[in-house]
C-alpha cells in the first residue's frame, strides 16, 4: 500500500513538473513570436514613413514645377468661372439618410421576409 501511494505521488509530481516545463517552453516560444512580429511592425512603420516622405516629395509643388519646366510643359490654371463646386449635405452617421443616400432601403421585418420569399418581377423583366 505504501508503494502504491509513493508511486501515485511521484507520478503526480512528475506530471506537474512536465506541465510546468511545457508552459515555460510555450512562454519562450511566444516571446520569440512577439519579438519577431514587433520587428516586422517596426520595419513596416519605417517603410511607411519612407513611402510617406517619398509621396510628399513627389507631390511637392516645387518638384512638379521643375519636372514640368524640364519637359517644357506649360500649365494653364482654370479660371473661377470654369470651376464647379458641389455642395455637401450634412448627414449624421446614425441617421436613415445615410442608408437612403447609399441606395439601401430600410424595411420592416415583415416586408423584408416577404421580399425574401416572393420572387421580384423587376429582376425578371427583359429589354426588347
C-alpha positions in Angstrom: 0.0 0.0 0.0 2.8 2.4 0.9 4.5 1.6 -2.5 1.3 2.5 -4.4 1.0 5.8 -2.5 4.6 6.6 -3.3 4.1 5.8 -7.0 1.0 8.0 -7.2 2.8 10.8 -5.5 5.8 10.5 -7.8 3.6 10.4 -10.9 1.6 13.5 -9.8 4.8 15.4 -9.1 6.3 14.4 -12.4 3.1 15.3 -14.3 3.0 18.7 -12.6 6.7 19.2 -13.4 6.1 18.3 -17.1 3.2 20.7 -17.3 5.2 23.5 -15.7 8.1 22.9 -18.1 5.7 22.8 -21.1 4.2 26.2 -20.0 7.7 27.7 -19.7 8.7 26.4 -23.2 5.5 27.8 -24.7 6.1 31.2 -23.0 9.6 31.3 -24.6 8.1 30.4 -28.0 5.5 33.1 -27.6 8.1 35.7 -26.6 10.1 34.9 -29.7 7.0 35.2 -31.8 6.1 38.5 -30.2 9.7 39.9 -30.8 9.5 38.7 -34.4 6.2 40.4 -35.0 7.4 43.6 -33.3 10.4 43.6 -35.6 8.0 43.2 -38.6 5.8 46.1 -37.4 8.8 48.3 -36.8 10.1 47.6 -40.3 6.6 48.3 -41.8 6.3 51.6 -39.9 9.8 52.6 -41.1 8.8 51.7 -44.7 5.5 53.6 -44.3 7.5 56.7 -43.1 9.8 56.4 -46.1 7.0 56.0 -48.5 5.1 58.9 -47.0 8.2 61.1 -47.4 8.6 60.0 -51.0 4.9 60.7 -51.8 5.2 64.1 -50.1 8.4 64.8 -52.1 6.8 63.6 -55.4 3.8 65.8 -54.8 5.8 68.9 -53.8 4.8 71.9 -56.0 8.5 72.9 -56.5 9.4 69.4 -57.8 6.3 69.3 -60.0 7.2 72.7 -61.3 10.8 71.6 -62.0 9.6 68.5 -63.8 7.1 70.5 -66.0 9.8 73.0 -66.8 12.3 70.3 -67.7 9.8 68.8 -70.2 8.8 72.3 -71.4 5.1 71.7 -70.5 3.1 74.9 -69.9 0.3 74.6 -67.4 -2.7 76.9 -67.5 -4.7 77.2 -64.3 -8.5 77.2 -64.6 -10.4 80.4 -64.2 -13.0 80.8 -61.4 -15.9 80.6 -63.9 -14.6 77.1 -65.1 -14.5 75.6 -61.6 -17.7 73.9 -60.3 -18.1 73.1 -56.7 -20.6 70.6 -55.3 -22.3 71.4 -52.1 -22.2 68.7 -49.4 -25.2 67.8 -47.5 -24.5 67.3 -43.8 -25.5 63.7 -42.8 -25.4 62.3 -39.3 -23.7 58.9 -39.2 -26.5 57.2 -37.3 -29.5 58.5 -39.4 -31.5 56.7 -42.0 -30.4 59.4 -44.5 -27.0 57.5 -44.8 -28.9 54.4 -45.9 -31.1 56.3 -48.4 -28.1 58.2 -49.9 -26.2 54.9 -50.4 -29.2 53.2 -52.1 -30.1 50.9 -49.2 -33.7 50.9 -48.0 -34.8 50.1 -44.5 -37.8 47.8 -44.4 -39.9 46.5 -41.5 -39.3 42.8 -40.6 -42.4 41.5 -42.2 -41.8 43.3 -45.5 -38.2 42.1 -45.6 -39.3 38.5 -45.1 -41.9 38.8 -47.8 -39.3 40.2 -50.2 -37.1 37.2 -49.4 -39.8 34.6 -50.2 -41.6 36.3 -53.1 -39.9 36.5 -56.4 -39.3 40.0 -57.6 -40.8 40.9 -61.0 -38.2 43.6 -61.7 -35.4 41.1 -61.8 -37.3 39.1 -64.5 -38.0 42.0 -66.8 -36.1 41.9 -70.1 -35.4 44.6 -72.7 -36.8 44.1 -76.2 
